[in-house]
Amino acid sequence: MTEYGFFIDPSRCIGCKACENACSECETHRGYPMIQVDFLDRTNSIATVPTVCMHCDNPTCAQVCPADAIKKTEDGVVQSSLKPRCVSCSNCVLGCPFGVPKMMSRLDQMMKCDMCYDRTSVGKRPMCATVCPSQALAFVPIEQITRERKLKPTNVFQFGNQTVTTKVFMMVPEDTDEISIDVVDYIWEKGESNDTQRI
Amino acid sequence: MAKPPLPIEKLIELYGPSLNYEPLGGWEDESRNPAEKLVKTHCCFCGQQCGIQLKVRDNKVIGFEPWEDFPFNEGMLCPKGVKRYMQNNHPDRLPGPLMRTDSGFKQVTWDAALSQTVARIEEIQKKYGKDSVAVYGGASLTTEKAYLVGKFARVALGTRHVDYNGRLCMVSAGTAYKLAFGVDRSPNPWEDIPSADVLMIAGSNTAECSPITTDYVWRMKDNGGKLIIVDPRMTPISRNTDLYLPVRPGTDVILYMSILNVILREGLHKQEFIDAHTLGFAEVADSVKQYTPEMAAEITGVPPEAIEKAARWLGEAKNAMILHARGVEHQSKGVENCSALINICLATGNFGRKGAGCMMITGQGNGQGGREHGQKCDQLPGQRSIDDEEGRKHVASVWKVEPEEIPRAGYSAMEIMDALHKGEIKALVSICFNPIVSLPHLQFTKEALEKAEFVCIIDPFMSETAHYADIVLAGSLQEEDEGVVANVEGRVLHIQKCITPPDDARVDWEIFCDLAKRLGNAERFSYTSSREIFDELREASRGGIADYYGITYEKIDKQMGVFWPCPSLDHPGTPRLFENAKFLHKDGKARFLLTPYRESGDPVNNEYPIYLTTGRVVSQYLSGTQTRRIGALVDMYPEPRLEIHPRLAQQYGIADGDWVAVKTRRSVATFRAMVVKTIRPDTVFVPYHWPGDKSINQLTHRTIDPRSKIPEYKVSACQIVKSEAAPSWAVANKGDN
């Protein structure tokens, strides 16, 4: 059976929020997205980035949970807190190095992305990666992404002394020089040197 | 006199826009029940026409599911596609026909509404002549409906004045392509894009206005291709560009002539291709000589080195492609801008194969199909010129009229509004068009509508233009009728009827047929289904440029779309035009066209020193008649904002979030500043989806391209000043946002 992977490439993201809107259609958290898209710094750039649960191999959220309410499925999907156990302490929200879990006060429970378990368990792709029009979020065979994309997938992250490995992959660039993001740097103005023209 | 019968605030209270946030029955109840069926159809918002499945139960659309097998978008959707089903079961939906009274609109029977419409039209035509009534159509209609709009105007009303809102969209590109190639269609299927070695995107906010095209562009990059972006703003598609050309608004044509100048200077053109397959090269080559990169830099604000680099990349590429959209087309020299881009592709021999071509990105839902079969003021079905005598004979025989009974070319959309303003046209029948929001110079449009003796609007919702109506006929949404559309590639697609219209609303084509019957034309409008209209349209288009004769609903379903031309039933369709450099003029050759520079119709000067340009955001579709009623979309970008560079903002003492009064030679309007480095410091930008005091079209001007008749939305001159007070609409909203 072909092994599918979930890949995030922020450099492809166009900030359209199709993923957020599609996520809110989910059967398990109807009306509430478990994914978010943010501008990094709108004054300086149009760059946006989607935040999705990385589904850690050894999830920090579960480690810090005093009620042992956060479980991982056999195939590596980290789930929302178990309602009967969750004490709404928000340790997971604070502890996650990626900033993913959300305390849903409405439900008195921590909710997070479960990689569309209802869909993936019946052979469908997660909703966000299905609709993403830039395929910044992609759910495809691993060999396909390495064949088709320039960037490389990685699932090893270093947070201070903590090394985190994840089920979800992040696409990372080869060595990149600084990219200027101010229109002024690209404009020709009389009497000015164009040494700053970077591309 | 067509004036709103109540204050606008009252009309909004009664008819919206109000915001729909939840599916039928709420998130937790009714909408959790399984669908009875999933209907494979297409999104109604934009010319990409992504495949989508709508969930249907009890004759209601209750949700969606991606359609991953559809080859164009493979399940991808933008937020408008995801939330499109929220236009269904909407509290604002018009339940039946309305008639204006002194105290507001009142719902009446169809018989009363149709009788009154026909009586008023007949009275006005008797008094002022047939041409005193004009018809507006729209490019979000299915092709069957668009075809019927043209036939209804010319046969049932006998007026020559019929045009459509694509006049604000695709006509500059259409005119340029028709002149250069003899056909108005993007020559390549989208699957050709990732094969380009160099792709230049000119004047297109691709990621927001045609979102799923982004993936095709990123795939081109992954294959090793280079991306060039031409735009006064950095939009999301520019985040991975290899070369960015920040053109000054309105100077595009000089940039493109300069690129051609360098290509010719460096000998990067393909002389053999030019000699064998084109006409007019020598004149164009001569005309670009003066536009050296240094000279072009002075006018366009793009560095000479960047112009040189773009020219070399395009000239040296094995396969180069250009995509363009409204940024270059919404100008009083929109046709010249497109022609200048075509000239580059012709000079470098980039046509007729994967990864090579000059392509327009069609904007509206049926922007392509909606302009092919006769709702344009100068065309008959099959993309035929209305002055093509053979074509007139053919269409007349299909319509069962005499050729001389078909009126000659009438006014374009802008000219129709002019004629209403002058009192030459007295009445308007309009469907799928919201000119009070979408046309430039709102005050002029308002005055023109107020002067009309009779206005009839056909729409599923009360649009802002419908406020001016005498009669509003409650029409249908896309998912309530069967038909075809042609997407951005010229791929004809099948729109499925998922549900019937609610309450006493009706399918649009039936409304036209009923009006025609009452106007004494029963036998020519006796259709009993969309299919019958399509079959007549196929026949009417037969032998024309956009030949649909060989396309059937069944063939579309089987092939997942059929690219026109498709002249016979055993023909598979034509995904790629101009293979073997065979262009569609009678001599098979393409034309180079001269592209002289002219100043904007609203020039920047000392008094109005800043460029104003307008466009769209990803969460809204056109004039917002549908998308301003969908809560999730409205929340993404609730009000228009003024994008301004920090350098310009500082000069005027404006900080992010300040209110800014923008004044042009027409009017003044106030918007909240969004200080961003992603725009030229001599230019400000405001999106156009909103009505009234929030409308940037209060400020835009009515200059049109002399050939395409498109308005110059992308170039106005303005002055700005920090405003101490919030505008009345913001105060009324009690919002700071």
HADDOCK unambig.tbl for C-alpha pairs under 7 A between the chains (distance, minus, plus):
assign (segid A and resid 14 and name CA) (segid B and resid 207 and name CA) 6.22 0.50 0.50
assign (segid A and resid 14 and name CA) (segid B and resid 236 and name CA) 5.18 0.50 0.50
assign (segid A and resid 14 and name CA) (segid B and resid 237 and name CA) 6.98 0.50 0.50
assign (segid A and resid 16 and name CA) (segid B and resid 78 and name CA) 6.77 0.50 0.50
assign (segid A and resid 16 and name CA) (segid B and resid 79 and name CA) 6.64 0.50 0.50
assign (segid A and resid 16 and name CA) (segid B and resid 618 and name CA) 6.26 0.50 0.50
assign (segid A and resid 17 and name CA) (segid B and resid 79 and name CA) 6.11 0.50 0.50
assign (segid A and resid 18 and name CA) (segid B and resid 77 and name CA) 6.81 0.50 0.50
assign (segid A and resid 18 and name CA) (segid B and resid 78 and name CA) 4.87 0.50 0.50
assign (segid A and resid 18 and name CA) (segid B and resid 79 and name CA) 4.02 0.50 0.50
assign (segid A and resid 18 and name CA) (segid B and resid 82 and name CA) 6.70 0.50 0.50
assign (segid A and resid 21 and name CA) (segid B and resid 79 and name CA) 6.12 0.50 0.50
assign (segid A and resid 21 and name CA) (segid B and resid 82 and name CA) 6.57 0.50 0.50
assign (segid A and resid 22 and name CA) (segid B and resid 82 and name CA) 5.98 0.50 0.50
assign (segid A and resid 30 and name CA) (segid B and resid 27 and name CA) 5.67 0.50 0.50
assign (segid A and resid 31 and name CA) (segid B and resid 27 and name CA) 6.27 0.50 0.50
assign (segid A and resid 42 and name CA) (segid B and resid 676 and name CA) 6.61 0.50 0.50
assign (segid A and resid 43 and name CA) (segid B and resid 675 and name CA) 6.04 0.50 0.50
assign (segid A and resid 43 and name CA) (segid B and resid 676 and name CA) 4.15 0.50 0.50
assign (segid A and resid 43 and name CA) (segid B and resid 677 and name CA) 5.92 0.50 0.50
assign (segid A and resid 44 and name CA) (segid B and resid 676 and name CA) 6.00 0.50 0.50
assign (segid A and resid 44 and name CA) (segid B and resid 677 and name CA) 5.24 0.50 0.50
assign (segid A and resid 44 and name CA) (segid B and resid 678 and name CA) 6.92 0.50 0.50
assign (segid A and resid 45 and name CA) (segid B and resid 677 and name CA) 6.85 0.50 0.50
assign (segid A and resid 45 and name CA) (segid B and resid 678 and name CA) 6.32 0.50 0.50
assign (segid A and resid 46 and name CA) (segid B and resid 235 and name CA) 6.58 0.50 0.50
assign (segid A and resid 46 and name CA) (segid B and resid 236 and name CA) 5.73 0.50 0.50
assign (segid A and resid 47 and name CA) (segid B and resid 239 and name CA) 6.63 0.50 0.50
assign (segid A and resid 130 and name CA) (segid B and resid 75 and name CA) 5.75 0.50 0.50
assign (segid A and resid 130 and name CA) (segid B and resid 76 and name CA) 5.85 0.50 0.50
assign (segid A and resid 131 and name CA) (segid B and resid 66 and name CA) 6.94 0.50 0.50
assign (segid A and resid 131 and name CA) (segid B and resid 75 and name CA) 5.63 0.50 0.50
assign (segid A and resid 131 and name CA) (segid B and resid 76 and name CA) 3.78 0.50 0.50
assign (segid A and resid 131 and name CA) (segid B and resid 77 and name CA) 4.75 0.50 0.50
assign (segid A and resid 132 and name CA) (segid B and resid 76 and name CA) 5.55 0.50 0.50
assign (segid A and resid 132 and name CA) (segid B and resid 77 and name CA) 6.43 0.50 0.50
assign (segid A and resid 133 and name CA) (segid B and resid 76 and name CA) 5.04 0.50 0.50
assign (segid A and resid 133 and name CA) (segid B and resid 77 and name CA) 5.66 0.50 0.50
assign (segid A and resid 133 and name CA) (segid B and resid 78 and name CA) 6.06 0.50 0.50
assign (segid A and resid 133 and name CA) (segid B and resid 211 and name CA) 5.86 0.50 0.50
assign (segid A and resid 133 and name CA) (segid B and resid 212 and name CA) 4.36 0.50 0.50
assign (segid A and resid 133 and name CA) (segid B and resid 214 and name CA) 6.66 0.50 0.50
assign (segid A and resid 133 and name CA) (segid B and resid 215 and name CA) 6.23 0.50 0.50
assign (segid A and resid 134 and name CA) (segid B and resid 212 and name CA) 6.29 0.50 0.50
assign (segid A and resid 134 and name CA) (segid B and resid 214 and name CA) 5.19 0.50 0.50
assign (segid A and resid 134 and name CA) (segid B and resid 215 and name CA) 4.47 0.50 0.50
assign (segid A and resid 135 and name CA) (segid B and resid 215 and name CA) 6.20 0.50 0.50
assign (segid A and resid 148 and name CA) (segid B and resid 222 and name CA) 6.71 0.50 0.50
assign (segid A and resid 149 and name CA) (segid B and resid 222 and name CA) 5.29 0.50 0.50
assign (segid A and resid 150 and name CA) (segid B and resid 222 and name CA) 5.18 0.50 0.50
assign (segid A and resid 182 and name CA) (segid B and resid 677 and name CA) 5.19 0.50 0.50
assign (segid A and resid 182 and name CA) (segid B and resid 678 and name CA) 6.23 0.50 0.50
assign (segid A and resid 183 and name CA) (segid B and resid 677 and name CA) 6.14 0.50 0.50
assign (segid A and resid 183 and name CA) (segid B and resid 678 and name CA) 5.69 0.50 0.50
assign (segid A and resid 183 and name CA) (segid B and resid 679 and name CA) 6.15 0.50 0.50
assign (segid A and resid 183 and name CA) (segid B and resid 680 and name CA) 6.05 0.50 0.50
assign (segid A and resid 184 and name CA) (segid B and resid 680 and name CA) 6.86 0.50 0.50
assign (segid A and resid 186 and name CA) (segid B and resid 246 and name CA) 6.93 0.50 0.50
assign (segid A and resid 187 and name CA) (segid B and resid 246 and name CA) 6.46 0.50 0.50
assign (segid A and resid 187 and name CA) (segid B and resid 301 and name CA) 5.77 0.50 0.50
assign (segid A and resid 187 and name CA) (segid B and resid 302 and name CA) 5.58 0.50 0.50
assign (segid A and resid 187 and name CA) (segid B and resid 303 and name CA) 6.22 0.50 0.50
assign (segid A and resid 188 and name CA) (segid B and resid 297 and name CA) 6.56 0.50 0.50
assign (segid A and resid 188 and name CA) (segid B and resid 301 and name CA) 5.08 0.50 0.50
assign (segid A and resid 188 and name CA) (segid B and resid 302 and name CA) 5.26 0.50 0.50
assign (segid A and resid 188 and name CA) (segid B and resid 303 and name CA) 4.41 0.50 0.50
assign (segid A and resid 189 and name CA) (segid B and resid 301 and name CA) 6.68 0.50 0.50
assign (segid A and resid 199 and name CA) (segid B and resid 242 and name CA) 6.57 0.50 0.50
assign (segid A and resid 199 and name CA) (segid B and resid 243 and name CA) 5.75 0.50 0.50
